[in-house]
Amino acid sequence: TIGVMGIKLNKNEYVIGAEIEYGEGILTINSNGKGKITSLDQVLTNSRQSRGSMIMKLEKDEEIKAIILVKEEDTGYNIIQDNKVVSIDKNDIQHSGRATIGTKLIDIKKENDIKIFRK
């Protein structure tokens, strides 16, 4: 069997990540190092073959680089880029709505990927 289509994507779109657990929110970091936590209550639940939900407002040259589910027991996150680790406390990250930009968390090279891990 083939299964079912989970999300519809345009030609230049791709999935950054997916979470199936329930948590406090989603930490999103973009290509300019801006980040924020969006409450899961503000993220729309969609049915199959939907277009998804906007989770962060982006400028023209920005893209989302990483997401991670924020759990209540989390104390912070380690962000890895170019073999460098930046540690950020959860309480230092702004909680914002879906249609906001976020605040500067780290310096990032746009062409590089980043990874986020819980402390």
Disulfide bonds with the S-S distance in Angstrom:
none
